[in-house]
Amino acid sequence: MVGSSQLLPQIRGWARELGFSQIGVAGVDLSSAEPGLMQWLAEGFHGEMQYMQAHGLKRARPAELVPGTVSVITARMDYLPRSTPDGWQAVEFERLARPQEAIVSVYARGRDYHKVLRARLQKLSDRIAEAVGPFGHRVFTDSAPVLEAELARRSGQGWRGKHTLVLSREAGSMFFLGEIYLDMPLAPTEPVTAHCGSCQACMDICPTRAIVAPHRVDARRCISYLTIEHGGPIPLELRPLMGNRIYGCDDCQLICPWNKFAQPSHLPDFDARAPLVGQQLVELFAWDEATFLRQTEGGPIRRIGHERWLRNIAVALGNALRAAQDAEQAGQLRAALQSRADHDSALVREHVAWALAQGSE
């Protein structure tokens, strides 16, 4: 039987073996985060993410979500692909200058992180149980009403950047977070101080000005929200600002000075899949539903479905058409769009019509 003082070093060792980069411990009193959460919801910044509203304060009250919870283990897992080159931010920014190339957020190019983290957090829980005996627990990764970033901050994983993501001096922000809620008391680890200073590069670069104030994001304007969570038509005024980003947006992370310390993962799970990197918009727009499901199997993109996939790419094609350098290029883009002009989905048809109209401006 392992004593609690010896347990945390052991947990950290087991976690490293499972591909985690850092382990922390947070308490369950998150009451000081409740006013900010309620104000964010009251202002409607959560958009169509109704689950945020539905769970309300349960997010800030771990012991209500999982009765008996007295401690939370937080885990960080870096996700840059193993082959990430030096200067990777510049490589990613260059993609924005190629309007006909499709950009998928770096985190979404490999295996679905929900699957990877949840399985490994469960294995970590099993290792703990082998050492201390059975205990009550539940694992989470971006999958329930959990104030993930706040728990990470309190447990010393990093501080909250002005873009609201957790930032680490050792790893930037290119990592996933997971938690184990447990009914076993563990001493909390110390939080770290913030190191953003006067920098507001993330706010300045956001294409849609979604970071409305330091530490405050209006999800309704965020390209990640629009391309992933939002189910209906993308607001007209935001479409031109999306450029060639078809799933997610990394701009606020690419520009962050701390991401020069971002760490590649050691796991093959997060290696980029070829169809999702450096591909032309017209190629991805030609995928039928069966191809879409096959190419996104086991990845996070699959959950948006083929209809939203086409909607997102139609917007990007419209933006590419507006930027077309010559008649041949414009013709290829128009032909791709015309192929979906009579699509079964009214959502797709409307975005295609908008995109085609961009060529006549």
Stockholm file with secondary structure:
# STOCKHOLM 1.0

chainA/1-361         MVGSSQLLPQIRGWARELGFSQIGVAGVDLSSAEPGLMQWLAEGFHGEMQYMQAHGLKRARPAELVPGTVSVITARMDYLPRSTPDGWQAVEFERLARPQEAIVSVYARGRDYHKVLRARLQKLSDRIAEAVGPFGHRVFTDSAPVLEAELARRSGQGWRGKHTLVLSREAGSMFFLGEIYLDMPLAPTEPVTAHCGSCQACMDICPTRAIVAPHRVDARRCISYLTIEHGGPIPLELRPLMGNRIYGCDDCQLICPWNKFAQPSHLPDFDARAPLVGQQLVELFAWDEATFLRQTEGGPIRRIGHERWLRNIAVALGNALRAAQDAEQAGQLRAALQSRADHDSALVREHVAWALAQGSE
#=GR chainA/1-361 SS CCCHHHHHHHHHHHHHHTTCCEEEEECSCCGGGHHHHHHHHHTTTTTTCHHHHHHGGGGGCHHHHSTTCCEEEEEEEECBCTTCCTTHHHHHHHHHTCTTBCEECGGGSSSCHHHHHHHHHHHHHHHHHHHHCCCCEEEESSSSSCCHHHHHHHTTSCEECTTSSEEBTTTBTCEEEEEEEESSCCCCCCCCCCCCTTCCHHHHHCTTCCEEETTEECGGGCHHIIIIICCSCCCGGGGGGGTTEEECCCHHHHSCGGGGGCCBCSCGGGSCCGGGSSCBHHHHHTCCHHHHHHHTTTSGGGGGHHHHHHHHHHHHHHHHHHTCCSHHHHHHHHHHHHTTTTCSCHHHHHHHHHHHHGGGC
#=GC SS_cons         CCCHHHHHHHHHHHHHHTTCCEEEEECSCCGGGHHHHHHHHHTTTTTTCHHHHHHGGGGGCHHHHSTTCCEEEEEEEECBCTTCCTTHHHHHHHHHTCTTBCEECGGGSSSCHHHHHHHHHHHHHHHHHHHHCCCCEEEESSSSSCCHHHHHHHTTSCEECTTSSEEBTTTBTCEEEEEEEESSCCCCCCCCCCCCTTCCHHHHHCTTCCEEETTEECGGGCHHIIIIICCSCCCGGGGGGGTTEEECCCHHHHSCGGGGGCCBCSCGGGSCCGGGSSCBHHHHHTCCHHHHHHHTTTSGGGGGHHHHHHHHHHHHHHHHHHTCCSHHHHHHHHHHHHTTTTCSCHHHHHHHHHHHHGGGC
//
